[in-house]
Amino acid sequence: MGTDATSAVADRFARAPYFTIADENGAILESFENTAGSEAHGAASKALMTLSQKGVSVLLVPRLGPNALGFAKQAGMGAFCADGLTVEGALAKYAQGSLEKLL
């Protein structure tokens, strides 16, 4: 929902106001506005295209719809459920291996 580690993970992946990218050690590298969120149609594919171009391989999300799941799978991304967590909480639980695998 925001641009720092204490921000809540948005409840809708493709319509999230911001995305945060972290490295494999959980260090935040970048937060940026999700321009796909304003799309009438195809927000998930546009958002995933942007993330793929930035080298993202794992998504920590509340859930993914069927279109997003298909694109993420095609892009070779993994996805884990981070519903109800902050960014830092999601990263910590991912590092512990305690998030439910979605893809």
Phi, psi and omega per residue, in radians:
M1 nan -0.317 -3.128
G2 -2.440 -2.878 -3.018
T3 -1.938 0.139 3.121
D4 -2.152 3.033 -3.024
A5 -1.128 -0.412 -3.132
T6 -1.528 -0.030 3.125
S7 -1.215 2.552 3.084
A8 -1.264 2.548 2.975
V9 -1.199 2.229 -3.111
A10 -1.065 2.620 -3.105
D11 -1.415 -0.129 3.098
R12 -2.316 1.977 -3.060
F13 -0.933 -1.081 -3.003
A14 -1.212 -0.358 -3.132
R15 -1.823 0.177 3.097
A16 -1.058 2.444 -3.126
P17 -1.196 -0.510 -3.103
Y18 -2.445 2.731 2.952
F19 -2.074 2.541 3.079
T20 -2.124 2.296 3.122
I21 -1.938 2.295 3.110
A22 -2.173 2.767 3.087
D23 -1.461 -3.121 -3.075
E24 -1.161 -0.246 3.097
N25 -1.691 0.039 3.118
G26 1.537 0.092 3.099
A27 -1.376 2.243 -3.127
I28 -1.263 2.217 -3.127
L29 -1.736 -0.616 -3.004
E30 -2.857 2.508 2.938
S31 -2.253 2.414 -3.094
F32 -2.635 2.752 -3.135
E33 -1.192 2.422 3.091
N34 -1.544 1.733 -3.136
T35 -1.288 -0.290 3.125
A36 -1.238 -0.373 -3.084
G37 -1.071 -0.381 -3.126
S38 -1.610 -0.013 -3.140
E39 -1.222 2.419 3.088
A40 -1.208 -0.688 3.132
H41 -2.431 2.622 3.050
G42 1.380 0.369 -3.127
A43 -1.069 -0.714 -3.097
A44 -1.114 -0.809 -3.119
S45 -1.165 -0.658 3.114
K46 -1.166 -0.770 3.121
A47 -1.077 -0.793 -3.137
L48 -1.180 -0.563 3.070
M49 -1.107 -0.796 3.119
T50 -1.057 -0.814 -3.135
L51 -1.146 -0.679 3.104
S52 -1.091 -0.738 3.128
Q53 -1.123 -0.437 3.111
K54 -1.557 0.068 3.068
G55 1.464 0.296 3.141
V56 -1.239 2.313 -3.135
S57 -2.065 -0.250 -3.133
V58 -2.349 2.335 3.109
L59 -1.922 2.311 3.025
L60 -1.941 1.823 -2.931
V61 -2.372 2.855 3.074
P62 -1.279 -0.674 3.120
R63 -2.996 2.893 3.071
L64 -2.301 2.355 3.048
G65 -1.309 3.038 -3.079
P66 -1.060 -0.676 3.120
N67 -1.155 -0.774 3.126
A68 -1.131 -0.716 3.098
L69 -1.042 -0.770 -3.136
G70 -1.109 -0.781 -3.131
F71 -1.179 -0.761 -3.138
A72 -1.073 -0.718 3.106
K73 -1.108 -0.782 3.122
Q74 -1.083 -0.615 -3.141
A75 -1.414 -0.052 3.126
G76 1.326 0.412 3.140
M77 -1.569 2.635 2.956
G78 -1.720 2.792 3.121
A79 -2.497 2.435 -3.125
F80 -2.346 2.560 -3.079
C81 -1.368 2.097 3.110
A82 -2.143 0.595 -3.093
D83 -1.132 2.292 3.071
G84 1.379 0.197 -3.097
L85 -1.909 2.856 2.933
T86 -1.496 2.963 3.098
V87 -1.027 -0.849 -3.110
E88 -1.142 -0.627 3.089
G89 -1.145 -0.731 3.115
A90 -1.109 -0.760 3.134
L91 -1.127 -0.711 3.131
A92 -1.149 -0.781 3.140
K93 -1.173 -0.602 3.075
Y94 -1.119 -0.784 3.137
A95 -1.070 -0.582 3.117
Q96 -1.387 -0.200 -3.095
G97 1.324 0.441 -3.040
S98 -1.881 0.233 3.062
L99 -1.642 2.511 3.100
E100 -1.198 2.286 3.138
K101 -1.376 2.232 3.083
L102 -1.723 -0.545 -3.104
L103 -2.636 nan nan
